[in-house]
């Protein structure tokens, strides 16, 4: 190898003196190597030269030049050296300037991969300019390739971040558990494996009184308790008590489905006994004390379970049935409830009712009756009514709502029936107004199924608008069970309904485990005291004290009080003395058809019916 100094031709200026380009000159002609070194060195290039193709390739590997200047005729083995260099055998490809003996050789050089050519007699000034141009072009190309590589890297990072974000979007930020969408997808996949010998269990765990807990502890400490709850649930799924109930291949998953509602899927369960064992083990682990800052608290948790394939084989239906089961478990004060237990009422009669119920609405067999509500002060003026559903069948007679409403809930019909009742009542209010009758407010019972769908406020708005009635003439009655859940979605629905001008009432207050102070968490206007509290007010000092205190506290909260199930004059007198706002019951009238109720409005007071008949079931469902 011969090295040449860049100072051999001082008359040439360096094109990029700060960062000189390296050039390898490969030629068998010593004079060519010398001239190239002098001219290129004077132009600022770092030049090395080789007399053979093999030596040129060695320099190419070690020096990694920007430009290679090589004889077109020089060969490596049976291939032109230019062709080998152009393939970039050592990674990055240098620019190639071919030295050609004449015009006929230039085409062959270019075909072999040369980027440019110069022909004999060589003009080294031109060669310097062309080598400089090729070197600069190579640098720009390399920079562009680097930028492209960086862009590809950035794009990959962004794609990875997007995929990660999409993944995290389906996880609960507080507990780290999957959300409802991912849970439903997992349940759908799990149901494919459901069989009589390999059950799939869907269990819903409801943390009760969550809104009350939040108001007592504050959001931060309540969130800490929920995180502990989720951790116990995950640990429970990994415990031996649960794992040994599932035959492989099996799958389990936990998710947070609502504010205080957690879901679990278990597969590979040989039978209902194993499902019950697994859920009981989980519920046991979820019990005990939780650390809430400096306080210890005990959570009240209920579980509702639906099994596939016997209860259903679709995720949506199974979730609905598990919700009904957990709602009944909550109502019973905390327990495990299987959907099949909810349906234990099924007898020969109820099986017949189940067959007839789907067509009852279409055939017009269902009717809405109205029970008068009287002013609690005068007890002589009809001021409101409660709309009550009736079903009469020739072969069974009058079917009580307490019998067919649970069946409608279990079969998913209650939503369509409840929507029909709401629209029917709104149209009836319009009809009474058009007849010039006194304005009365009518209350409609809302089932938990309707409330949980998240569409109730829009349905109410539509029904009120279509009937063209003042919204304040409509009142919706909710059970304690519905509001006790405290889900943000439920609270949002209630607030949206209240914003329409429609009033909200708590029905059957006193049969659940809800304290009256708890109701201040909700947008409630009316408290309807259950007949179980009213029944003994004229005979039992304890019942009288509880009912009197309930009325007083409700007034302090700004709630209107309605007493249900008034049957005796002594009860009515007690309620009047304690300032109860309104009363309803058999002392005044049972629920009657719309035409009969219109007569009451014209007369101002319904005729007394059932006065003094204790235990006659005066509060109707």
C-alpha positions as CSV (number, residue, x, y, z in Angstrom):
1,X,0.0,0.0,0.0
2,X,1.2,3.5,-0.8
3,X,0.0,6.5,1.1
4,X,0.2,10.0,-0.3
5,X,0.0,13.3,1.6
6,X,-2.7,15.8,0.8
7,X,0.0,18.5,0.6
8,X,1.7,17.2,-2.7
9,X,-0.3,19.6,-4.8
10,X,-0.7,22.8,-2.7
11,X,-2.5,24.7,-5.4
12,X,-5.8,22.7,-4.9
13,X,-8.3,23.8,-2.2
14,X,-9.8,21.2,0.0
15,X,-13.5,20.7,-0.6
16,X,-14.4,19.7,3.0
17,X,-11.2,20.1,5.0
18,X,-12.9,19.6,8.3
19,X,-14.2,16.1,7.4
20,X,-12.0,14.8,4.4
21,X,-13.5,12.0,2.3
22,X,-11.5,8.8,2.0
23,X,-10.7,7.5,-1.5
24,X,-9.3,4.2,-2.5
25,X,-7.5,4.1,-5.9
26,X,-7.2,0.6,-7.4
27,X,-5.0,0.5,-10.6
28,X,-2.3,-1.7,-11.9
29,X,-0.7,1.4,-13.5
30,X,1.8,3.0,-11.0
31,X,1.6,6.4,-12.8
32,X,-2.2,6.4,-12.5
33,X,-1.9,5.8,-8.8
34,X,0.6,8.5,-8.4
35,X,-1.3,11.1,-10.4
36,X,-4.5,10.3,-8.6
37,X,-2.9,10.6,-5.2
38,X,-1.4,14.0,-6.1
39,X,-4.5,15.5,-7.5
40,X,-7.0,14.0,-5.1
41,X,-4.7,14.7,-2.1
42,X,-4.4,18.3,-3.2
43,X,-8.2,18.5,-3.4
44,X,-8.5,17.5,0.3
45,X,-9.1,13.8,0.0
46,X,-7.4,11.2,2.2
47,X,-6.0,8.8,-0.5
48,X,-4.9,5.2,-0.3
49,X,-3.9,3.1,-3.3
50,X,-3.8,-0.6,-4.3
51,X,-2.1,-2.2,-7.2
52,X,-4.3,-5.3,-7.2
53,X,-8.0,-6.1,-6.8
54,X,-7.4,-8.2,-3.7
55,X,-5.5,-5.4,-2.0
56,X,-8.2,-2.9,-3.1
57,X,-10.9,-5.0,-1.3
58,X,-8.7,-5.2,1.8
59,X,-8.6,-1.4,1.9
60,X,-12.3,-1.2,1.2
61,X,-12.9,-3.3,4.3
62,X,-10.5,-1.4,6.6
63,X,-10.8,2.2,5.4
64,X,-14.5,2.2,4.4
65,X,-14.0,4.9,1.8
66,X,-16.6,7.3,0.4
67,X,-15.3,6.8,-3.2
68,X,-13.5,4.0,-5.0
69,X,-11.6,4.8,-8.2
70,X,-10.8,1.6,-10.0
71,X,-9.5,0.5,-13.4
72,X,-12.5,-0.8,-15.5
73,X,-10.3,-3.8,-16.5
74,X,-9.3,-4.8,-13.0
75,X,-10.9,-8.2,-12.0
76,X,-11.4,-10.1,-8.8
77,X,-11.4,-13.8,-9.8
78,X,-13.7,-14.0,-12.8
79,X,-15.7,-10.8,-12.0
80,X,-14.9,-7.1,-12.5
81,X,-13.7,-5.4,-9.3
82,X,-16.2,-2.6,-10.0
83,X,-19.1,-5.1,-9.8
84,X,-17.9,-6.6,-6.5
85,X,-17.4,-3.1,-5.0
86,X,-20.8,-2.0,-6.2
87,X,-22.5,-4.9,-4.3
88,X,-21.3,-3.4,-1.0
89,X,-19.7,-6.5,0.4
90,X,-18.8,-4.8,3.7
91,X,-22.0,-3.0,4.5
92,X,-22.4,0.5,3.2
93,X,-21.7,0.9,-0.5
94,X,-19.1,3.5,-1.6
95,X,-19.5,5.5,-4.8
96,X,-17.6,4.0,-7.8
97,X,-15.7,6.1,-10.4
98,X,-14.4,3.8,-13.2
99,X,-11.1,4.5,-15.1
100,X,-11.8,3.5,-18.7
101,X,-9.4,3.0,-21.6
102,X,-11.8,4.4,-24.1
103,X,-15.4,5.2,-25.0
104,X,-16.3,1.6,-25.7
105,X,-15.3,0.5,-22.2
106,X,-17.5,3.1,-20.4
107,X,-20.7,1.3,-21.1
108,X,-19.3,-2.0,-19.7
109,X,-18.2,-0.1,-16.5
110,X,-21.6,1.4,-16.0
111,X,-23.2,-1.9,-16.6
112,X,-21.0,-3.4,-13.9
113,X,-22.3,-0.9,-11.3
114,X,-20.0,2.2,-11.7
115,X,-21.7,5.5,-10.8
116,X,-19.5,7.6,-13.2
117,X,-16.6,7.1,-15.6
118,X,-13.6,9.1,-16.9
119,X,-11.7,8.1,-20.0
120,X,-8.1,8.2,-21.1
121,X,-6.3,10.5,-21.3
122,X,-7.4,11.2,-17.7
123,X,-8.2,14.8,-16.8
124,X,-7.5,14.7,-13.0
125,X,-9.1,18.0,-12.4
126,X,-12.4,16.6,-13.8
127,X,-11.8,13.4,-11.8
128,X,-11.4,15.5,-8.6
129,X,-14.7,17.3,-9.2
130,X,-16.5,14.0,-10.0
131,X,-15.1,12.3,-7.0
132,X,-16.2,15.2,-4.8
133,X,-19.7,15.2,-6.3
134,X,-20.0,11.4,-5.7
135,X,-18.7,11.7,-2.1
136,X,-21.2,14.5,-1.3
137,X,-24.0,12.6,-2.9
138,X,-23.0,9.5,-0.9
139,X,-23.0,11.5,2.3
140,X,-26.4,13.0,1.6
141,X,-27.7,9.5,0.7
142,X,-26.3,8.1,3.9
143,X,-27.9,10.9,5.9
144,X,-31.2,10.3,4.2
145,X,-31.0,6.6,4.9
146,X,-30.2,7.4,8.6
147,X,-33.2,9.7,8.7
148,X,-35.4,7.1,7.1
149,X,-34.2,4.5,9.7
150,X,-34.9,6.9,12.5
151,X,-38.4,7.6,11.1
152,X,-39.0,3.9,10.9
153,X,-37.9,3.5,14.5
154,X,-40.2,6.4,15.6
155,X,-43.1,4.9,13.7
156,X,-42.6,1.6,15.3
157,X,-42.4,3.3,18.7
158,X,-45.6,5.2,18.0
159,X,-47.3,2.0,16.8
160,X,-46.2,0.2,20.0
161,X,-47.5,3.1,22.1
162,X,-50.8,3.1,20.3
163,X,-51.2,-0.7,20.8
164,X,-50.3,-0.3,24.5
165,X,-52.7,2.6,24.9
166,X,-55.5,0.6,23.2
167,X,-54.7,-2.3,25.6
168,X,-54.7,0.0,28.7
169,X,-58.0,1.6,27.5
170,X,-59.7,-1.7,28.3
171,X,-58.4,-1.9,31.9
172,X,-59.7,-0.1,35.0
173,X,-57.3,2.6,36.0
174,X,-57.9,2.2,39.7
175,X,-57.7,-1.6,40.1
176,X,-55.8,-2.7,37.0
177,X,-58.5,-5.2,36.3
178,X,-60.0,-5.6,32.8
179,X,-63.1,-3.4,32.1
180,X,-66.6,-4.5,31.0
181,X,-65.8,-4.7,27.3
182,X,-62.8,-7.0,27.7
183,X,-64.7,-9.0,30.2
184,X,-67.6,-9.6,27.8
185,X,-65.2,-10.6,25.0
186,X,-63.5,-13.1,27.4
187,X,-66.9,-14.4,28.5
188,X,-68.0,-14.9,24.8
189,X,-64.8,-16.9,24.2
190,X,-65.3,-18.9,27.4
191,X,-68.9,-19.8,26.5
192,X,-67.7,-21.8,23.5
193,X,-66.4,-24.5,25.9
194,X,-69.6,-24.6,28.0
195,X,-71.2,-28.1,28.2
196,X,-73.2,-30.2,30.7
197,X,-69.9,-31.7,32.0
198,X,-67.8,-28.5,31.8
199,X,-69.9,-25.5,33.1
200,X,-69.0,-21.9,32.8
201,X,-69.8,-19.7,35.8
202,X,-70.4,-16.0,35.7
203,X,-70.3,-14.5,39.2
204,X,-71.0,-10.9,40.0
205,X,-69.8,-9.5,43.4
206,X,-71.5,-6.4,44.6
207,X,-69.9,-4.1,47.2
208,X,-72.9,-2.7,48.9
209,X,-73.5,0.8,50.1
210,X,-70.6,2.2,48.1
211,X,-72.0,5.7,47.9
212,X,-72.5,5.8,51.7
213,X,-69.0,4.4,52.1
214,X,-67.6,7.1,49.9
215,X,-69.4,9.9,51.8
216,X,-68.0,8.5,55.1
217,X,-64.4,7.7,54.1
218,X,-63.8,10.1,51.2
219,X,-62.8,9.2,47.7
220,X,-59.1,8.4,48.4
221,X,-59.7,6.0,51.2
222,X,-62.7,4.3,49.4
223,X,-60.5,3.9,46.3
224,X,-57.8,2.2,48.5
225,X,-60.5,-0.2,49.8
226,X,-61.6,-1.1,46.3
227,X,-57.9,-1.7,45.3
228,X,-57.6,-4.1,48.3
229,X,-60.9,-5.8,47.2
230,X,-59.5,-6.3,43.7
231,X,-56.3,-7.8,45.0
232,X,-58.1,-10.2,47.2
233,X,-60.3,-11.2,44.3
234,X,-57.2,-12.0,42.1
235,X,-55.5,-13.9,45.0
236,X,-58.7,-15.9,45.4
237,X,-58.7,-17.0,41.7
238,X,-55.2,-18.3,42.2
239,X,-56.0,-20.1,45.5
240,X,-56.1,-23.9,45.8
241,X,-59.7,-23.7,47.0
242,X,-60.8,-22.3,43.6
243,X,-58.2,-24.0,41.3
244,X,-59.1,-27.5,42.4
245,X,-62.8,-26.9,41.5
246,X,-61.9,-26.5,37.8
247,X,-60.8,-29.4,35.5
248,X,-58.1,-28.5,32.9
249,X,-58.1,-27.0,30.4
250,X,-59.7,-24.2,32.4
251,X,-59.7,-20.4,32.5
252,X,-60.5,-17.7,35.1
253,X,-60.7,-14.0,34.9
254,X,-61.8,-11.1,37.1
255,X,-62.9,-7.6,36.0
256,X,-64.4,-4.4,37.4
257,X,-67.7,-3.8,35.8
258,X,-69.0,-0.8,37.7
259,X,-68.3,1.4,40.7
260,X,-68.7,-1.5,43.2
261,X,-69.5,-4.4,40.9
262,X,-66.8,-7.0,40.1
263,X,-67.2,-9.9,37.7
264,X,-65.5,-13.3,37.6
265,X,-65.6,-16.0,34.9
266,X,-64.7,-19.6,35.8
267,X,-64.6,-22.4,33.2
268,X,-64.1,-26.2,33.4
269,X,-66.5,-26.7,36.3
270,X,-67.7,-30.3,36.4
271,X,-71.0,-29.3,38.1
272,X,-73.0,-26.8,40.1
273,X,-71.5,-28.0,43.4
274,X,-68.0,-27.0,42.2
275,X,-69.3,-23.6,41.0
276,X,-70.9,-23.1,44.5
277,X,-67.6,-24.1,46.2
278,X,-65.5,-21.7,44.1
279,X,-67.8,-18.7,44.6
280,X,-68.2,-19.4,48.3
281,X,-64.4,-19.5,48.6
282,X,-64.0,-16.2,46.7
283,X,-66.7,-14.6,48.9
284,X,-65.0,-15.8,52.0
285,X,-61.7,-14.2,50.9
286,X,-63.5,-11.0,50.1
287,X,-64.8,-10.8,53.6
288,X,-63.0,-9.7,56.7
289,X,-61.6,-6.3,57.6
290,X,-60.1,-3.7,55.2
291,X,-57.7,-1.0,56.0
292,X,-59.1,2.5,55.3
293,X,-56.4,4.9,56.4
294,X,-56.4,4.7,60.2
295,X,-59.7,2.9,60.3
296,X,-60.7,-0.7,59.8
297,X,-64.0,-1.4,58.0
298,X,-66.0,-4.5,57.1
299,X,-67.5,-4.6,53.6
300,X,-70.9,-6.1,52.9
301,X,-70.6,-8.1,49.7
302,X,-73.2,-10.2,47.8
303,X,-72.7,-12.6,44.9
304,X,-75.0,-13.5,42.1
305,X,-74.2,-16.4,39.8
306,X,-75.4,-17.6,36.4
307,X,-74.2,-20.8,34.8
308,X,-73.8,-21.9,31.2
309,X,-75.2,-23.8,29.5
310,X,-78.3,-24.3,31.7
311,X,-79.1,-20.6,32.4
312,X,-78.1,-19.4,29.0
313,X,-75.3,-19.5,26.4
314,X,-74.8,-15.9,25.4
315,X,-72.8,-13.3,27.3
316,X,-75.5,-10.7,27.3
317,X,-78.2,-13.0,28.6
318,X,-75.9,-14.5,31.2
319,X,-74.9,-11.1,32.5
320,X,-78.5,-10.1,32.8
321,X,-79.4,-13.2,34.8
322,X,-76.3,-12.8,37.0
323,X,-77.5,-9.2,37.7
324,X,-80.9,-10.5,38.7
325,X,-79.3,-13.0,41.0
326,X,-77.0,-10.5,42.7
327,X,-79.9,-8.1,43.1
328,X,-81.8,-10.7,45.0
329,X,-78.8,-11.5,47.1
330,X,-78.5,-7.8,48.0
331,X,-82.1,-7.7,48.9
332,X,-81.7,-10.7,51.2
333,X,-79.0,-8.9,53.1
334,X,-75.8,-10.4,51.6
335,X,-75.4,-13.9,50.4
336,X,-74.7,-16.1,47.3
337,X,-77.7,-16.4,45.0
338,X,-77.7,-18.6,41.9
339,X,-80.0,-17.6,39.0
340,X,-81.6,-21.0,39.2
341,X,-82.5,-20.2,42.8
342,X,-84.2,-17.0,41.7
343,X,-86.2,-19.2,39.4
344,X,-87.2,-21.8,42.1
345,X,-90.7,-20.3,42.0
346,X,-91.3,-22.2,38.7
347,X,-94.3,-24.5,39.2
348,X,-96.8,-25.9,36.8
349,X,-98.7,-22.6,37.0
350,X,-95.7,-20.4,36.6
351,X,-94.5,-22.5,33.6
352,X,-97.9,-21.8,32.0
353,X,-97.5,-18.1,32.8
354,X,-94.1,-18.1,31.3
355,X,-95.6,-19.5,28.0
356,X,-98.3,-16.8,28.0
357,X,-96.3,-13.8,29.2
358,X,-94.5,-13.0,25.9
359,X,-97.8,-12.6,24.0
360,X,-99.6,-10.8,26.9
361,X,-98.5,-7.3,25.8
362,X,-99.1,-7.8,22.1
363,X,-102.6,-9.2,22.7
364,X,-103.6,-6.5,25.1
365,X,-104.0,-8.7,28.1
366,X,-102.0,-6.3,30.3
367,X,-103.8,-3.3,31.7
368,X,-102.8,-0.3,33.9
369,X,-105.0,0.5,36.9
370,X,-104.6,3.6,39.1
371,X,-104.7,3.7,43.0
372,X,-105.7,7.1,44.4
373,X,-103.4,9.0,46.6
374,X,-105.1,11.4,49.0
375,X,-103.9,14.6,50.6
376,X,-102.5,13.8,54.0
377,X,-103.9,16.9,55.6
378,X,-107.6,16.9,54.6
379,X,-107.7,13.2,53.6
380,X,-110.5,14.4,51.3
381,X,-108.8,15.3,48.0
382,X,-107.3,13.0,45.4
383,X,-104.0,14.7,44.5
384,X,-102.1,11.8,42.8
385,X,-102.2,8.2,41.7
386,X,-100.0,5.2,41.5
387,X,-100.1,3.3,38.2
388,X,-100.2,-0.5,38.8
389,X,-100.0,-3.3,36.3
390,X,-102.8,-5.9,36.0
391,X,-102.9,-9.2,34.1
392,X,-106.2,-11.1,33.8
393,X,-106.3,-14.5,32.3
394,X,-109.6,-16.6,31.8
395,X,-107.9,-19.8,33.0
396,X,-106.2,-18.2,36.0
397,X,-108.2,-15.2,36.9
398,X,-106.3,-12.1,38.2
399,X,-102.5,-12.9,38.2
400,X,-100.9,-10.7,40.9
401,X,-97.9,-8.6,39.9
402,X,-95.8,-10.2,42.7
403,X,-96.1,-13.4,40.6
404,X,-95.6,-12.4,37.1
405,X,-93.3,-9.4,37.5
406,X,-90.3,-11.6,38.7
407,X,-91.0,-13.9,35.8
408,X,-90.9,-11.0,33.4
409,X,-87.6,-9.9,34.9
410,X,-86.1,-13.3,34.6
411,X,-87.1,-13.6,30.9
412,X,-86.0,-10.1,30.0
413,X,-89.5,-9.0,29.2
414,X,-89.7,-6.5,32.0
415,X,-87.9,-3.8,30.0
416,X,-90.5,-3.8,27.1
417,X,-93.4,-4.1,29.6
418,X,-92.1,-1.3,31.7
419,X,-91.6,0.9,28.7
420,X,-95.2,0.2,27.6
421,X,-96.5,1.1,31.1
422,X,-94.6,4.4,31.0
423,X,-96.0,5.5,27.6
424,X,-99.5,4.3,28.5
425,X,-99.5,6.4,31.7
426,X,-98.3,9.5,29.9
427,X,-101.0,9.2,27.3
428,X,-103.6,8.7,30.1
429,X,-102.5,11.9,31.8
430,X,-102.9,13.7,28.5
431,X,-106.4,12.2,28.1
432,X,-107.5,13.4,31.6
433,X,-106.2,16.9,30.9
434,X,-108.1,17.0,27.7
435,X,-111.2,16.0,29.6
436,X,-110.8,19.0,31.8
437,X,-110.2,16.9,34.9
438,X,-108.1,18.2,37.9
439,X,-104.3,17.8,37.4
440,X,-102.9,14.8,39.3
441,X,-99.4,13.4,39.5
442,X,-99.1,9.8,38.5
443,X,-96.3,7.6,39.7
444,X,-94.9,4.7,37.7
445,X,-92.8,1.8,39.2
446,X,-89.4,1.3,37.5
447,X,-87.7,-2.1,37.7
448,X,-84.0,-2.6,38.3
449,X,-83.8,-4.0,34.7
450,X,-84.9,-0.7,33.2
451,X,-82.7,1.3,35.5
452,X,-79.5,-0.7,34.6
453,X,-79.9,-0.4,30.8
454,X,-78.8,3.3,30.9
455,X,-81.6,4.3,28.5
456,X,-84.4,5.3,31.0
457,X,-83.9,9.1,30.9
458,X,-84.1,9.1,27.1
459,X,-87.3,6.9,27.2
460,X,-88.9,9.3,29.8
461,X,-88.1,12.3,27.8
462,X,-89.6,10.7,24.7
463,X,-92.7,9.5,26.4
464,X,-93.4,13.0,28.0
465,X,-92.7,14.8,24.8
466,X,-94.9,12.5,22.6
467,X,-97.8,12.7,25.1
468,X,-97.3,16.5,25.5
469,X,-97.8,16.5,29.2
470,X,-96.1,18.7,31.9
471,X,-93.2,16.6,33.2
472,X,-94.0,17.5,36.8
473,X,-97.2,15.3,36.5
474,X,-95.0,12.2,36.1
475,X,-93.2,10.5,39.0
476,X,-91.0,7.4,38.9
477,X,-90.8,5.0,41.9
478,X,-87.5,3.3,42.5
479,X,-86.8,0.5,45.0
480,X,-84.2,0.8,47.7
481,X,-82.4,-2.1,45.9
482,X,-82.0,0.1,42.8
483,X,-80.4,3.1,44.5
484,X,-78.4,1.1,47.0
485,X,-76.1,0.0,44.2
486,X,-74.8,3.6,43.9
487,X,-73.4,3.0,40.4
488,X,-72.3,6.3,38.7
489,X,-74.3,5.3,35.6
490,X,-77.4,4.9,37.7
491,X,-76.8,8.2,39.5
492,X,-76.3,9.8,36.1
493,X,-79.6,8.4,34.8
494,X,-81.5,9.7,37.9
495,X,-80.0,13.2,37.6
496,X,-80.9,13.3,33.9
497,X,-84.5,12.3,34.7
498,X,-84.7,14.9,37.5
499,X,-83.4,17.5,35.1
500,X,-86.4,16.9,32.8
501,X,-88.7,18.0,35.6
502,X,-89.9,14.5,36.5
503,X,-90.0,13.6,40.2
504,X,-88.3,10.6,41.8
505,X,-89.6,8.6,44.7
506,X,-88.2,5.8,46.8
507,X,-90.9,3.0,47.0
508,X,-91.4,0.6,49.9
509,X,-89.1,2.4,52.2
510,X,-88.4,0.4,55.3
511,X,-88.2,-3.1,53.9
512,X,-84.5,-2.8,52.9
513,X,-81.4,-2.0,55.0
514,X,-81.1,1.6,53.8
515,X,-81.0,4.4,56.4
516,X,-83.0,7.6,55.6
517,X,-79.9,9.7,55.9
518,X,-78.4,7.7,53.1
519,X,-81.0,9.1,50.7
520,X,-79.5,12.5,50.7
521,X,-76.9,11.1,48.3
522,X,-79.6,10.8,45.6
523,X,-81.8,13.3,43.7
524,X,-85.0,12.0,45.4
525,X,-88.2,14.1,45.9
526,X,-90.6,11.6,47.6
527,X,-90.3,8.9,50.3
528,X,-93.0,6.2,50.2
529,X,-93.2,4.4,53.6
530,X,-93.9,0.7,53.2
531,X,-97.1,-0.7,54.7
532,X,-95.0,-2.9,57.0
533,X,-94.2,0.3,59.0
534,X,-97.7,1.7,58.7
535,X,-99.4,-1.5,59.8
536,X,-98.8,-1.1,63.6
537,X,-98.6,2.6,64.1
538,X,-102.0,2.6,65.9
539,X,-101.2,-0.5,68.1
540,X,-97.4,-0.7,68.6
541,X,-95.5,2.1,70.4
542,X,-92.3,0.9,68.6
543,X,-93.8,1.1,65.2
544,X,-95.3,4.4,66.0
545,X,-92.0,5.8,67.1
546,X,-90.1,4.5,64.1
547,X,-92.7,5.8,61.6
548,X,-92.9,9.2,63.4
549,X,-89.1,9.6,63.3
550,X,-89.0,8.6,59.7
551,X,-91.6,11.2,58.7
552,X,-89.7,13.9,60.7
553,X,-86.3,13.1,59.2
554,X,-87.8,13.0,55.7
555,X,-89.2,16.4,56.2
556,X,-85.8,17.7,57.4
557,X,-84.3,16.4,54.2
558,X,-87.0,18.2,52.2
559,X,-88.8,15.0,51.1
560,X,-92.5,14.6,50.6
561,X,-93.8,11.6,52.5
562,X,-96.5,9.2,51.2
563,X,-97.8,6.4,53.5
564,X,-98.7,3.1,51.7
565,X,-101.1,0.5,52.8
566,X,-103.4,2.6,55.0
567,X,-106.3,0.4,56.0
568,X,-107.8,1.8,59.3
569,X,-109.0,5.2,60.3
570,X,-106.7,5.1,63.4
571,X,-103.7,4.8,61.1
572,X,-104.9,7.7,59.0
573,X,-105.3,9.9,62.1
574,X,-101.8,9.0,63.3
575,X,-100.4,10.0,59.9
576,X,-102.3,13.3,59.9
577,X,-101.0,14.2,63.3
578,X,-97.4,13.6,62.2
579,X,-97.8,15.7,59.1
580,X,-97.6,12.9,56.5
581,X,-98.0,14.5,53.1
582,X,-100.2,11.9,51.4
583,X,-101.8,8.4,52.0
584,X,-102.9,5.5,49.9
585,X,-104.5,2.2,50.7
586,X,-107.7,0.1,50.9
587,X,-109.2,2.5,53.4
588,X,-109.7,4.8,50.4
589,X,-109.7,2.6,47.3
590,X,-107.8,-0.3,45.6
591,X,-106.3,0.3,42.1
592,X,-109.1,0.9,39.6
593,X,-109.3,1.2,35.8
594,X,-108.7,4.6,34.2
595,X,-112.4,5.3,33.6
596,X,-113.2,4.6,37.3
597,X,-110.4,6.8,38.5
598,X,-111.7,9.7,36.3
599,X,-115.0,9.5,38.3
600,X,-113.0,9.9,41.5
601,X,-111.4,13.0,40.0
602,X,-114.8,14.5,39.2
603,X,-116.1,13.7,42.6
604,X,-113.0,14.8,44.4
605,X,-112.9,11.8,46.8
606,X,-113.1,8.0,46.2
607,X,-115.7,6.1,48.2
608,X,-114.1,4.4,51.2
609,X,-113.3,0.7,50.5
610,X,-112.0,-1.9,52.8
611,X,-112.0,0.3,55.9
612,X,-110.7,-1.6,58.9
613,X,-109.8,-4.7,57.0
614,X,-106.4,-5.5,58.5
615,X,-104.0,-7.6,56.5
616,X,-105.9,-7.3,53.2
617,X,-102.8,-6.5,51.2
618,X,-103.7,-2.9,50.9
619,X,-100.4,-1.9,49.2
620,X,-100.6,-3.3,45.7
621,X,-97.6,-4.1,43.5
